[in-house]
């Protein structure tokens, strides 16, 4: 018995007595077809078990696949547990939904990198939300010469979406200095992909990680303005998670027992620092002031129920602007897009106490 012929755009058009273009527009350019005609086309398509145009065929015909690749720095699971990353992806998704585009998530960290090449995915362009500019995957993505927008780092000739990190971190440290703190340490996520060091703020830094570089410069600006030597300020690198912040406290206090304030480069680090300080009997903010960066809303309002003193950056807007620049404003050139952040004073910072020295 011969198999029934599979329905196509052309056969649906013939069945309904309309043009092939009308049927194609119903799927690909619905604004060009009246609602009544679209409903009629889709009803007949369901009747003949037609599931829509073949994506591969459309890609060959138009030269586009209707998907963008989003590269981010960590394993895939991290993007669904970190509040900042979730908001960032929501911003991208809001534009992709409007434009009918799909998203391919490409992590730079993979537990099984030998199994696949992360750049084999067919995409029309990239949003690079990854800090390490020399990372091989980033360099491969740039070498493909597809339309690309970079987020939180600068790449010559490419549009970028940036937050005023330097000014914000200067405001954070200046706030602590105004409260009388002079023994301040910094906890940062990794400067490079090899991390785990403790060093003084005056060391030589590269711009491999744009975000860390800008925030370090902001800290230096504030300490310099206050006449505090950079070599007296400790910087601890650790993984960007609560556990990393907690471990940093032990390491810093081994080097400098009389710390009165810790500046963290993310809220997740700050939550870990607060928990560790509480466990050690260094109550926040009574005996230790702690600041964060991101402005996320953690479960239970963070360690100890404190409202964190932090920098609130709009991750949703950052993602939305990046996607708009990639999908909608293709003639916008390479001018950077600035996303303003806001310094928010919470409960986790207070005046330095004379009794804070251990």
Order of alpha helices (4+ residues) and beta strands (2+ residues): alpha-alpha-alpha-alpha-beta-alpha-beta-beta-alpha-beta-beta-alpha-beta-beta-alpha-beta-alpha-beta-alpha-beta-beta-alpha-beta-beta
